[in-house]
Amino acid sequence: MAPGSISADEAIVAKRRKPDADELAVWQAENPLRRWREAQPPEGWTRSLLARQLDVSHTAVATWENGTRLPVVDAFAKIEKLTGISATQWMEWHTRKPLEARA
């Protein structure tokens, strides 16, 4: 081997593992807002109805439920008043997000 060159073993670069779809789906299913909404009667809370009650878009609710984004502070307050889900519960859930799925 020439001076200053590296071996094939040294040249291996760690690649980020893609998130396991099952692992991510399990984590998303544990979302406190999703669990609350799905526990309501069938004629109860759609994303759209929940969004209207919280004065946000239904896509905002979807991003919260799939873990893409967290609610902003004023939305946390409205969610807690409506559902009883605290910001602490949200953060406990969010910190369990699979590492590979974090952006």
BELQUI-V205704 format. One record per backbone hydrogen bond with DSSP energy under -1.0 kcal/mol. NH is the residue of the N-H (numbers start at 0). CO is the residue of the C=O. E is the energy in kcal/mol with one decimal. If there is no record, write none. Layout:
BEGIN
nh: [NH	NH]
co: [CO	CO]
e: [E	E]
END
This chain:
BEGIN
nh: [4	10	23	24	25	26	27	28	30	34	35	36	37	38	39	43	49	50	51	52	53	55	60	61	62	63	64	65	67	68	75	76	77	78	79	80	81	82	83	89	90	91	92	93	94	95	96	100	101]
co: [1	6	19	20	21	22	23	24	27	30	31	32	33	34	36	40	45	46	47	48	49	50	56	57	58	59	60	61	62	62	71	72	73	74	75	76	77	78	79	85	86	87	88	89	90	92	93	97	98]
e: [-2.0	-1.3	-2.5	-2.6	-2.5	-2.0	-2.7	-2.2	-1.7	-2.7	-2.1	-2.9	-2.8	-1.2	-1.1	-2.9	-2.4	-2.6	-2.3	-2.2	-1.8	-2.4	-1.5	-2.0	-2.4	-2.0	-2.5	-2.2	-1.3	-1.6	-2.3	-1.8	-1.8	-2.9	-2.6	-2.1	-2.3	-3.3	-1.6	-1.8	-2.6	-2.6	-2.1	-3.0	-2.3	-1.3	-1.7	-1.7	-1.3]
END
